[in-house]
Amino acid sequence: MSDLPPRDPHDSFDENFDDIVEAETERDPDLAVIEAGSRTLRTQGGSAQADVPGRPEDPEVDRALREVEAELATRWGETKLEPSVTRITALMDVLGEPQRAYPSIHITGTNGKTSTARMVEALLGAFDLRTGRYTSPHVQSITERISLDGAPIDAERFIETYQDIKPYVEMVDSRQEYRLSFFEVLTGMAYAAFADAPVDVAVVEVGMGGSWDATNVIDGDVAVVTPIDLDHTDRLGETTAEIAGEKAGIIKQDATVIMAQQPVDAAQVLLKKAVEVDATVAREGLEFGVVARQVAVGGQLLTLRGLGGEYEQVYLPLHGPYQAHNAAVALAAVEAFFGVGSQRPEPLAIDTVRKAFAAVTSPGRLEVVRRSPTVVLDAAHNPAGARATAEAVGEAFDFSRLIGVVGASGDKNVRGLLEAFEPIFAEVVITQNSSHRAMDTDELAAVAVEVFGEDRVQVEPRLPDALEAAITLAEEEGEFAGAGVLVTGSVITVGEARLLLGRA
């Protein structure tokens, strides 16, 4: 039997979901559906986990947060860009340069940025530093994007920060050709919140690219480049070398560059930029890396080589080889921040490193949200991410039958995404999330039929129906105990599914 609530015509979770979304039609579709799902989930008795907050329980705070979200939603979304840092620089100037109040670790790349940022944050916190983390996009709540001391800022602080900088945002708006975008305002909020805290170090993930990304008004002491692959090719370039050229923009004078394994052409571009600005480079596979790894219950056990030596018996509660590589990158970044390998020869305290990694979470990244059958969420949204996820699923889970639920954005390489999952999906349920960026179900289904064949493709335009259909398929033919469902294709799809299925 499915754990999904029954289809009661008077009180169905999916009907409530639709009603609330419809009532929010004046607001940004992404925000509306996320909030609607949150309220639906509470109605069913569940709640989000601590690192993925739900709606505020106080009605007045909830109302105030909705007003902030509504104002932010009137600005350019994250996919509409005017590539420059002119507006964010102007905002930082009138705010008194808050981003200069603390050192920072700046993270770019194509995949793995958020997980790496979370690992860096956990390590710094374990060494008694107060951290600020800025990542994007969010899985469920906009407040996830700005974290202090390892946890999203509460709604009251988010509202207060917005109100504090709002007059300055409006001042910059009045002087610029274009208003500050949604992402630029949030970036300003993050930098202001970090200065106000104050934090000892900021961990900042770029939104897109690097050179002209709004986050790039900081001068990161450590610049991290996770693996580069083809994504956002219409904005960043059609080759990994061109994309690396944009991402190399975060490498600043005299910084330390922590470079994950890269395509050869991308590595050449990054190394050339490092030489130009006298940056020191540490490369995965040479100066640091993964020495050994083995699958463990709930994750994996690692031996990592850092800049200061080997770190053995490190438990990481995340699945997949790519997360082991993210861990190696994060460890090297924190070592570089503390001067290990340059100012100090000794490695970091091993017990502290182990404690930090053991506490790492990464919502929406191979996250199990339900059992019997097992439902896993993963935010892979490009071919490289999908290939890494497919490999990790095969290693971490012993599924006898795996059903995919895929809802993707229209601006992605969906064929490459589906081809990466084809070997591991017995069948796929094609659906559509509620974002205005979502690919039309029929268009996505047409590509899926070409990749999987008509007999392996089912179409359910509404995500609640798709989830129920996938669970039904997973339970067929007496394979209840060994079957599973993987929901993927988009962070928005994963966020909505998490709200519909997730439990604290």
C-alpha positions in Angstrom: 0.0 0.0 0.0 1.2 3.5 -0.7 1.9 6.0 2.2 0.3 8.7 0.1 -2.9 10.0 1.7 -6.1 8.5 0.3 -8.0 10.3 -2.5 -10.8 11.6 -0.3 -12.9 13.9 -2.5 -13.4 16.2 0.4 -9.9 16.3 1.9 -7.3 15.2 -0.7 -3.7 16.4 -0.3 -3.3 16.9 -4.0 -6.6 18.8 -4.3 -5.6 21.1 -1.4 -2.2 21.5 -3.2 -3.9 22.6 -6.4 -6.4 24.9 -4.6 -3.7 26.8 -2.7 -1.5 27.1 -5.8 -4.4 28.5 -7.7 -5.0 31.0 -5.0 -1.4 32.2 -5.3 -1.6 33.1 -9.0 -0.5 36.7 -8.5 2.8 35.5 -7.0 5.9 34.0 -8.5 4.9 30.4 -9.5 8.0 28.9 -7.9 7.4 30.5 -4.5 3.7 29.9 -4.7 3.9 26.2 -5.2 6.6 25.8 -2.6 4.6 27.6 0.1 1.4 25.8 -0.9 3.1 22.4 -0.6 4.4 23.4 2.8 0.9 24.1 4.1 -0.4 20.9 2.6 2.3 19.0 4.2 1.5 20.4 7.7 -2.2 19.5 7.1 -1.1 15.9 6.7 0.8 16.0 10.0 4.4 16.1 8.7 7.0 18.8 8.9 10.3 19.7 7.2 13.6 18.8 8.7 15.5 21.4 10.6 17.8 22.3 7.8 14.9 22.7 5.4 12.4 25.0 7.2 8.7 25.2 6.5 6.4 28.2 6.8 6.6 30.2 10.0 4.0 29.1 12.6 3.3 32.6 13.7 0.6 34.0 11.3 2.0 37.5 11.5 5.6 36.4 10.7 4.2 34.2 7.9 2.3 37.2 6.4 5.4 39.4 6.6 7.5 36.8 4.9 5.0 36.4 2.2 5.1 40.2 1.6 8.9 40.0 1.3 8.7 37.1 -1.1 6.1 38.9 -3.2 8.3 42.0 -3.5 11.3 39.9 -4.5 9.2 38.0 -7.0 8.5 41.3 -8.9 12.2 41.4 -9.8 14.1 39.6 -12.6 14.3 35.9 -11.8 17.5 33.9 -11.7 17.3 32.9 -15.3 17.1 36.5 -16.6 20.5 38.1 -16.5 22.3 41.3 -17.5 25.9 40.0 -17.1 27.7 42.6 -15.0 28.4 43.3 -11.3 27.6 47.0 -11.7 24.3 47.0 -9.7 25.6 44.7 -6.9 28.7 46.8 -6.6 26.6 49.9 -6.2 24.5 48.2 -3.6 27.6 47.1 -1.6 28.9 50.7 -1.8 25.8 52.2 -0.2 25.6 49.5 2.4 29.2 50.2 3.5 30.9 47.2 1.9 29.6 44.5 4.3 31.3 41.8 2.2 34.7 43.1 3.3 33.9 42.5 7.0 35.0 38.8 6.9 37.2 36.4 5.0 35.4 34.2 2.5 35.6 30.9 0.6 34.1 31.3 -2.8 32.8 28.2 -4.7 32.0 27.8 -8.4 31.7 24.9 -10.8 29.0 23.0 -12.6 27.9 20.3 -10.1 28.5 19.7 -6.4 28.7 23.3 -5.3 26.0 23.2 -2.6 27.1 19.8 -1.1 30.7 21.1 -1.1 29.6 24.3 0.6 27.8 22.4 3.3 30.9 20.3 4.0 33.1 23.4 4.2 30.6 25.0 6.5 30.5 21.9 8.7 34.3 21.7 8.9 34.7 25.4 9.8 32.0 25.2 12.4 33.6 22.1 14.0 36.8 24.2 14.5 34.7 26.8 16.4 34.4 29.4 13.7 31.1 31.2 13.2 30.0 30.7 9.6 27.7 32.3 7.1 26.7 30.2 4.1 25.0 31.5 0.9 23.8 28.9 -1.5 21.2 28.6 -4.3 18.7 27.6 -5.3 16.6 26.6 -2.3 14.9 23.2 -2.0 11.8 24.4 -0.1 12.2 27.7 1.7 13.8 30.9 0.5 15.4 31.2 3.9 17.6 28.2 3.2 19.8 30.3 1.1 21.2 32.3 4.0 22.6 30.3 6.9 24.3 31.3 10.1 26.1 28.8 12.3 25.1 25.9 10.1 21.3 26.6 10.1 19.0 28.7 7.9 18.3 32.1 9.3 14.9 32.2 10.9 12.0 34.0 9.1 12.1 37.0 11.4 15.7 37.6 10.7 15.2 37.2 7.0 12.4 39.8 7.1 14.4 42.2 9.2 17.5 41.9 6.9 15.3 42.7 3.9 13.7 45.7 5.5 17.1 46.9 6.6 18.5 47.0 3.1 15.3 47.8 1.2 15.9 51.6 1.2 19.3 51.1 -0.2 18.1 48.7 -2.8 15.5 51.3 -3.9 18.2 53.9 -4.0 20.3 51.8 -6.3 17.3 50.9 -8.4 16.6 54.6 -9.1 20.1 55.2 -10.4 20.6 52.1 -12.6 19.3 51.2 -16.1 17.9 48.0 -14.7 16.6 47.3 -11.2 18.5 44.9 -9.0 17.5 41.3 -9.7 16.0 38.7 -7.3 19.4 37.1 -6.9 21.3 40.4 -6.5 19.0 41.5 -3.7 19.3 38.1 -1.9 23.1 38.4 -2.3 23.1 41.8 -0.7 20.9 40.4 2.1 23.3 37.6 2.7 26.4 39.8 2.8 24.6 42.2 5.1 23.4 39.4 7.4 26.9 38.0 7.7 28.4 41.3 8.6 25.7 42.0 11.2 26.1 38.5 12.8 29.1 38.9 12.6 30.6 35.8 11.1 34.2 34.7 11.2 34.1 33.4 7.6 31.6 33.3 4.8 31.1 30.3 2.5 29.6 31.6 -0.8 28.3 29.6 -3.7 28.1 31.4 -7.1 24.7 31.6 -8.7 26.0 31.1 -12.3 29.4 31.4 -13.9 31.7 33.5 -11.9 33.1 36.7 -13.5 29.8 38.6 -13.6 28.0 36.6 -10.9 26.5 38.8 -8.2 28.5 37.0 -5.5 31.7 38.1 -7.2 32.1 41.3 -5.2 34.0 39.3 -2.6 37.7 38.6 -2.8 37.7 35.0 -1.7 40.8 34.0 0.3 40.1 30.5 -1.1 38.5 29.9 -4.5 37.0 26.5 -5.0 36.2 25.1 -8.5 34.1 21.9 -8.5 33.9 19.8 -11.7 33.1 21.8 -14.8 30.8 20.4 -17.4 28.3 21.7 -20.0 25.4 23.6 -18.5 23.9 27.0 -19.1 25.8 26.9 -22.5 23.7 29.8 -23.8 25.1 32.1 -21.2 28.5 30.6 -20.2 29.9 29.1 -23.5 29.6 26.0 -25.6 32.8 24.3 -24.4 34.1 23.4 -21.0 37.1 25.8 -21.8 34.7 28.7 -22.4 32.7 27.9 -19.3 35.9 27.7 -17.3 36.9 31.1 -18.5 33.7 32.5 -16.9 34.2 30.5 -13.7 37.8 31.5 -13.4 36.6 35.0 -12.6 36.3 34.2 -8.9 40.1 33.6 -8.7 41.5 36.7 -7.1 45.0 38.1 -6.5 47.1 35.9 -4.2 44.2 33.5 -3.5 44.5 29.8 -3.0 42.7 27.8 -5.7 41.3 24.4 -4.8 40.6 22.7 -8.1 38.6 19.5 -8.4 39.4 17.1 -11.3 38.6 18.9 -14.5 38.5 18.4 -18.3 41.9 19.1 -19.7 40.8 22.3 -21.6 39.0 23.6 -18.5 42.1 22.9 -16.3 44.3 24.8 -18.7 42.1 27.9 -18.5 41.9 27.8 -14.7 45.7 27.3 -14.3 46.4 30.2 -16.7 44.2 32.5 -14.7 45.9 31.4 -11.4 49.3 32.3 -12.9 48.0 35.8 -14.0 46.9 36.7 -10.5 49.7 34.9 -8.6 47.3 32.5 -7.0 48.5 29.2 -5.5 46.8 26.1 -6.9 46.1 22.7 -5.3 44.8 20.1 -7.7 42.7 17.0 -6.9 44.6 13.9 -7.8 48.0 15.6 -7.2 48.1 17.8 -4.1 45.0 16.2 -2.5 42.3 13.6 -3.2 40.5 10.5 -2.3 42.8 7.7 -1.3 40.2 5.0 -0.5 36.5 4.7 -0.1 34.1 1.9 0.8 30.3 1.8 1.0 29.0 1.9 4.5 25.5 1.9 6.1 23.9 5.2 5.2 27.0 6.6 3.4 30.6 5.8 2.9 33.9 5.5 4.8 36.8 7.5 3.4 40.5 8.0 3.5 41.3 11.4 2.3 44.7 12.9 1.4 44.7 16.6 2.3 47.3 19.3 2.0 48.7 18.3 5.3 48.6 14.5 5.2 46.1 11.7 5.3 42.8 11.6 7.2 41.6 8.0 7.7 38.3 6.5 8.9 36.2 9.5 7.8 32.5 8.6 7.7 30.4 10.6 5.3 26.6 10.1 5.5 26.1 10.8 1.8 26.1 8.4 -1.1 28.1 8.2 -4.3 31.7 8.6 -5.5 31.1 12.2 -6.4 30.3 13.1 -2.8 33.7 11.5 -1.7 35.4 13.8 -4.2 33.3 16.8 -2.9 34.6 15.9 0.6 38.2 15.9 -0.6 37.7 19.3 -2.2 36.0 20.7 0.9 38.7 19.4 3.2 41.5 20.9 1.1 39.6 24.2 1.0 39.4 24.4 4.8 43.0 23.3 5.1 44.0 26.1 2.7 41.9 28.6 4.7 43.8 27.6 7.9 47.2 27.7 6.1 47.8 24.0 6.2 50.5 23.2 3.6 51.9 26.7 3.6 52.1 28.5 7.0 51.6 25.3 9.0 52.8 21.8 8.2 50.6 19.8 10.5 47.2 18.5 9.4 43.9 19.5 11.0 42.8 17.6 14.1 41.5 14.2 12.8 38.8 13.8 15.5 37.4 17.2 14.6 37.4 16.4 10.9 35.6 13.1 11.5 33.0 14.7 13.7 32.3 17.4 11.1 31.9 15.1 8.1 29.7 12.7 10.1 27.2 15.5 10.7 27.0 16.7 7.0 23.6 16.8 5.4 22.6 17.7 1.8 18.8 17.8 1.3 17.6 16.7 -2.1 20.9 14.9 -3.0 20.2 11.2 -3.0 17.9 11.8 0.0 15.7 9.0 1.2 12.4 10.4 2.2 10.3 7.3 2.5 10.5 3.5 2.8 8.4 0.6 1.5 9.0 1.3 -1.3 12.0 3.5 -0.9 11.6 6.9 -2.4 14.8 8.8 -3.1 15.1 12.5 -4.2 18.0 13.9 -6.2 18.3 17.3 -7.8 20.3 16.2 -10.8 19.3 18.5 -13.7 22.0 18.1 -16.3 23.7 15.1 -18.0 26.8 15.2 -15.8 24.8 15.3 -12.6 22.5 12.6 -13.9 25.4 10.3 -14.7 26.9 10.8 -11.2 23.5 10.1 -9.6 23.0 7.0 -11.7 26.3 5.6 -10.7 25.7 6.4 -7.0 22.2 4.8 -7.0 23.7 1.6 -8.4 26.3 1.5 -5.7 24.3 2.6 -2.7 20.9 0.9 -3.3 20.2 -2.7 -4.2 17.0 -2.0 -6.1 15.4 -4.9 -8.0 13.3 -2.4 -9.9 13.7 1.4 -10.0 11.0 3.7 -11.3 12.0 7.2 -12.3 9.9 10.4 -11.8 11.3 13.1 -14.0 10.2 16.7 -14.2 12.8 19.0 -15.9 13.3 22.6 -16.8 12.8 23.6 -20.5 16.3 25.2 -20.8 18.2 22.0 -19.9 19.6 19.2 -22.0 16.8 16.8 -21.2 17.8 14.2 -23.8 21.2 13.9 -22.1 19.6 13.7 -18.7 17.2 10.9 -19.7 19.9 9.0 -21.5 22.0 9.0 -18.3 19.1 7.5 -16.4 17.9 5.0 -19.0 20.1 2.1 -17.9 18.9 2.2 -14.3 15.1 3.0 -14.8 12.8 0.1 -15.5 10.1 2.6 -16.3 9.9 6.4 -16.1 6.9 8.6 -15.2 7.1 12.0 -16.9 5.7 14.9 -15.1 5.9 18.7 -14.7 6.7 20.8 -11.7 4.8 24.1 -11.1 7.6 26.5 -12.1 7.1 28.7 -15.2 10.5 27.3 -16.3 9.2 23.7 -16.3 9.3 21.8 -19.6 5.9 20.9 -21.0 5.0 17.3 -20.1 4.2 16.3 -23.7 7.5 17.7 -25.0 9.4 15.9 -22.3 7.4 12.7 -22.9 8.2 12.8 -26.6 12.0 12.8 -25.8 11.5 10.1 -23.2 9.7 7.8 -25.7 12.7 8.2 -28.0 15.1 7.3 -25.2 13.2 4.6 -23.3 10.6 3.3 -25.8 6.9 3.8 -25.6 6.3 0.8 -23.3 8.5 2.2 -20.6 7.1 5.7 -20.4 4.0 6.9 -18.5 2.8 10.5 -18.4 1.2 12.1 -15.4 1.2 15.9 -15.8 0.5 16.6 -12.1 3.3 15.7 -9.7 1.1 14.2 -7.0 -0.3 11.8 -9.6 3.1 11.0 -10.9 4.4 10.1 -7.4 1.4 7.8 -6.8 1.8 6.2 -10.2 5.5 5.6 -9.6 4.9 4.1 -6.2 2.2 1.8 -7.7 4.6 0.7 -10.4 7.3 0.0 -7.8 5.0 -2.2 -5.9 3.9 -4.4 -8.8 4.9 -8.0 -9.5 5.7 -8.8 -5.9 8.8 -6.7 -5.8 7.7 -4.6 -2.9 10.8 -5.0 -0.8 13.3 -4.4 -3.5 11.7 -1.7 -5.6 12.3 2.0 -5.4 11.4 5.3 -6.9 13.9 8.1 -7.8 12.5 11.6 -8.2 14.8 13.9 -10.2 15.3 16.4 -13.1 15.0 19.7 -11.2 15.5 21.2 -7.8 12.0 22.5 -8.0 10.6 19.0 -8.8 12.6 17.6 -5.8 11.4 20.4 -3.5 7.8 19.9 -4.4 8.1 16.1 -4.0 9.9 16.6 -0.7 7.0 18.6 0.6 4.4 16.1 -0.6 6.2 13.1 0.7 8.7 14.3 3.3 8.4 13.7 7.0 10.5 15.0 9.9 
